[in-house]
Amino acid sequence: MKNNILEIIDIFKVYPDGVIANRNVSMDVQENSIHALVGENGAGKSTLMKVLFGITPYQDGSIIYKGKKVNFANPREAIAAGIGMVHQHLMLAQDLTVAENLVLGMEPRRGRIFLDSEAALKVCREASEKYGLSVPANRKIKDLAIGVRQRVEILKALARNAEILILDEPTAVLTPQETEVLFRTLDGLKAAGKTIIFITHKLSEVTRVADRITVMRDAKAIVTRDMEGLDEEKIASLMVGREISTDRIAPPENIGQAKLQVRNLRYTDEDGVEILRGIDLDVRAGEILGLAGVEGNGQSELAEIITGLTAPGSGTVVLDGKLLNGKTPRQIREYGVAHIPEDRMENGVAEIASVEENLIIDRYFKPGYSSRGRLNWKVIGEKSRELIKQFNVLTKSSKTNVGSLSGGNIQKVVVARELTSGPEVIVASQPTRGVDIGSEELIHNLLKKARDEGKAIFLISADLDEVLKLSNRVVVIYNGMITAHFKDASKINDVDLGPYMLGVKKEEAASGKMDS
């Protein structure tokens, strides 16, 4: 019988706006174990860990760590005590390099003032090798894809040798291969005496790595128990109280002509690195085209070029015969292109604005929402409340700041806005990243509904289960090039995709065009 390294007892947390995030939550965590913390978005998981880590104060209850009562005033105290945390929304200094971020707070010095850059690089490279997480030590965070940024966050926490490591959705941006590497790392950490608290929405991961589990629902802990006897279906039932389908969706019945056509698209970044190398693809009305690949191989740039956030070096993007090159994001949206961005906090919402302001940011200038330069707040409130109900956004009010919502509910705000913008083409980048299994099912059903209504959907996802569940065709990208095109996704699995994602295999003259 293992001893408890952590006991959380009757934690009660209410936010200033009256939302109760934790309602007398209790859980115990055994030393040298991997403890999964699961629940739907808004269930209180991240808040509970922020309470433990000293980020947010709580009103009642107690925390016992290594036999002593603690109440960390800030994360620095928690880190000093041996607790590390990797957050769902990344917290890195954008203008610093990977190595500089890794040594923040424990910087090696030349003299008393100057950072010893070579020593910092050495720390970074040694940690990267030790934990099997490859990162570009010399590159700035702002120049990295979100998947690479996530790896930096994980490595930063691991490098501090925490006795308890809290991971909030750590695999949301990792490939299956990278996820397996991380899991082997976690198994090794556990064998070395570490304890991991693992927040995830992917139930297959829970059954793969967890020794024990706590399930939260409606701000309460429903159960804490050993994993023995639990499978994905039972865990899902505890989380949402109903059965969840993981089957592939039925293929589309009516597929039309190509609405979006990308031809010979090339892009070179400001450092002279060629990111996209002649991309060709078609997305047809009434279908979902999935793009699979290890993050950082050009997916982000491709989505940004299609939606007008980045200008291509050469090549064309055409929507229903209209050239999109040179058009602004607003013009492209008016043509009928919706965009669910991969980073909801950076490109999806304005954190300090309200839910309703975020829901109408793309339509506030249209009749009904405004007149003669004045916003019609009555109509805006009514329309927003309708969307909040339709998309099951958990918020106290439409006037609540969107930044105060849980990550999954912020994602639902983005999805609600984009899918109700009257699109002909939907570019969905990581549409269910960081959302719970119930919300994931909702978003998947909404994308299927849009497909069946004749919309053309370009799905970009690091989650191969998602790509295979939703897509009728799949293209694979590696190093800025299409390496494979599977015209019938029902006949492939993630093992088939892997070699093409890693560049081990490549179809000759591979293309995402329908005549290829």
QUIRA-V208629 format. One record per pair of residues at least 24 apart in sequence whose C-alpha atoms are under 7 Angstrom apart, sorted by the first residue. I is the first residue (numbers start at 1). J is the second residue. If there is no record, write none. Layout:
{{I & J} {I & J}}
This chain:
{{2 & 30} {2 & 31} {3 & 30} {3 & 31} {4 & 28} {4 & 29} {4 & 30} {4 & 31} {5 & 29} {5 & 30} {5 & 31} {5 & 65} {5 & 66} {6 & 30} {6 & 64} {6 & 65} {6 & 66} {7 & 63} {7 & 64} {7 & 65} {8 & 62} {8 & 63} {8 & 64} {9 & 61} {9 & 62} {9 & 63} {10 & 61} {10 & 62} {11 & 60} {11 & 61} {11 & 62} {12 & 58} {12 & 59} {12 & 60} {12 & 61} {13 & 58} {13 & 59} {21 & 47} {21 & 219} {22 & 48} {22 & 219} {22 & 220} {23 & 219} {23 & 220} {24 & 220} {25 & 220} {25 & 221} {26 & 221} {27 & 224} {31 & 195} {32 & 190} {32 & 193} {32 & 194} {32 & 195} {33 & 190} {33 & 195} {33 & 196} {33 & 211} {34 & 195} {34 & 196} {34 & 197} {34 & 198} {34 & 209} {34 & 210} {34 & 211} {34 & 212} {35 & 196} {35 & 197} {35 & 198} {35 & 210} {35 & 211} {35 & 212} {35 & 213} {36 & 197} {36 & 198} {36 & 199} {36 & 206} {36 & 210} {36 & 212} {36 & 213} {36 & 214} {37 & 197} {37 & 198} {37 & 199} {37 & 200} {37 & 213} {37 & 214} {37 & 215} {38 & 199} {38 & 200} {38 & 201} {38 & 214} {38 & 215} {38 & 216} {39 & 215} {39 & 216} {39 & 217} {39 & 239} {40 & 217} {40 & 239} {40 & 436} {40 & 438} {41 & 406} {41 & 408} {41 & 409} {41 & 435} {41 & 436} {42 & 406} {43 & 216} {43 & 217} {43 & 218} {43 & 219} {44 & 219} {53 & 78} {54 & 78} {82 & 162} {82 & 163} {82 & 164} {83 & 162} {83 & 163} {83 & 164} {83 & 165} {84 & 157} {84 & 162} {84 & 164} {84 & 165} {84 & 166} {85 & 157} {85 & 165} {85 & 166} {85 & 167} {86 & 153} {86 & 154} {86 & 157} {86 & 166} {86 & 167} {86 & 168} {87 & 167} {87 & 168} {88 & 168} {88 & 169} {90 & 150} {93 & 141} {94 & 140} {94 & 141} {94 & 142} {95 & 140} {95 & 141} {95 & 142} {96 & 140} {96 & 141} {97 & 137} {97 & 138} {97 & 139} {97 & 140} {97 & 141} {98 & 136} {98 & 137} {98 & 138} {98 & 139} {98 & 140} {98 & 141} {98 & 152} {99 & 124} {99 & 137} {99 & 138} {102 & 156} {127 & 159} {128 & 155} {131 & 185} {132 & 181} {145 & 295} {145 & 296} {147 & 173} {147 & 174} {147 & 295} {163 & 194} {163 & 195} {164 & 194} {164 & 195} {164 & 196} {165 & 195} {165 & 196} {165 & 197} {166 & 196} {166 & 197} {166 & 198} {167 & 197} {167 & 198} {167 & 199} {168 & 198} {168 & 199} {168 & 200} {169 & 199} {169 & 200} {169 & 434} {172 & 433} {172 & 434} {173 & 462} {174 & 462} {175 & 294} {175 & 462} {175 & 463} {183 & 209} {201 & 435} {201 & 436} {201 & 437} {203 & 232} {204 & 232} {207 & 231} {215 & 239} {240 & 438} {247 & 469} {248 & 469} {248 & 470} {249 & 469} {249 & 470} {251 & 472} {252 & 286} {252 & 287} {252 & 452} {254 & 286} {255 & 284} {255 & 285} {255 & 286} {255 & 287} {256 & 284} {256 & 285} {256 & 286} {257 & 284} {257 & 285} {258 & 282} {258 & 283} {258 & 284} {258 & 285} {259 & 283} {259 & 284} {259 & 285} {259 & 319} {259 & 320} {259 & 456} {260 & 284} {260 & 318} {260 & 319} {260 & 320} {261 & 317} {261 & 318} {261 & 319} {262 & 316} {262 & 317} {262 & 318} {263 & 315} {263 & 316} {263 & 317} {264 & 315} {264 & 316} {265 & 312} {265 & 314} {265 & 315} {265 & 316} {266 & 312} {266 & 313} {266 & 314} {266 & 315} {267 & 312} {267 & 313} {267 & 314} {268 & 313} {275 & 480} {276 & 480} {276 & 481} {277 & 480} {277 & 481} {278 & 481} {279 & 481} {279 & 482} {280 & 511} {280 & 512} {280 & 513} {281 & 511} {281 & 512} {281 & 513} {282 & 512} {282 & 513} {282 & 514} {283 & 456} {283 & 457} {283 & 458} {284 & 456} {285 & 454} {285 & 455} {285 & 456} {286 & 451} {286 & 452} {286 & 453} {286 & 454} {286 & 455} {286 & 456} {287 & 451} {287 & 456} {287 & 457} {287 & 472} {288 & 451} {288 & 456} {288 & 457} {288 & 458} {288 & 459} {288 & 470} {288 & 471} {288 & 472} {288 & 473} {289 & 457} {289 & 458} {289 & 459} {289 & 471} {289 & 472} {289 & 473} {289 & 474} {290 & 458} {290 & 459} {290 & 460} {290 & 467} {290 & 471} {290 & 473} {290 & 474} {290 & 475} {291 & 459} {291 & 460} {291 & 461} {291 & 474} {291 & 475} {291 & 476} {292 & 460} {292 & 461} {292 & 462} {292 & 464} {292 & 475} {292 & 476} {292 & 477} {293 & 462} {293 & 476} {293 & 477} {293 & 478} {293 & 501} {294 & 462} {294 & 501} {295 & 462} {297 & 477} {297 & 478} {297 & 479} {297 & 480} {298 & 479} {298 & 480} {303 & 427} {307 & 332} {307 & 339} {308 & 332} {336 & 422} {336 & 423} {336 & 424} {336 & 425} {337 & 423} {337 & 424} {337 & 425} {337 & 426} {338 & 418} {338 & 423} {338 & 425} {338 & 426} {338 & 427} {339 & 418} {339 & 426} {339 & 427} {339 & 428} {340 & 414} {340 & 415} {340 & 418} {340 & 427} {340 & 428} {340 & 429} {340 & 431} {341 & 428} {341 & 429} {342 & 429} {342 & 430} {344 & 411} {348 & 414} {351 & 401} {351 & 402} {351 & 403} {352 & 401} {352 & 402} {352 & 403} {353 & 401} {353 & 402} {354 & 398} {354 & 399} {354 & 400} {354 & 401} {354 & 402} {355 & 398} {355 & 399} {355 & 400} {355 & 401} {355 & 402} {356 & 380} {356 & 381} {356 & 384} {356 & 398} {356 & 399} {359 & 384} {359 & 413} {359 & 417} {387 & 416} {391 & 416} {407 & 434} {408 & 434} {408 & 435} {408 & 436} {424 & 455} {424 & 456} {425 & 455} {425 & 456} {425 & 457} {426 & 456} {426 & 457} {426 & 458} {427 & 457} {427 & 458} {427 & 459} {428 & 458} {428 & 459} {428 & 460} {429 & 459} {429 & 460} {429 & 461} {430 & 460} {430 & 461} {430 & 462} {464 & 494} {475 & 512} {476 & 500} {476 & 501} {477 & 501} {478 & 502} {478 & 503} {482 & 510} {482 & 511} {483 & 507} {483 & 510} {484 & 510} {485 & 510} {485 & 511} {485 & 512}}
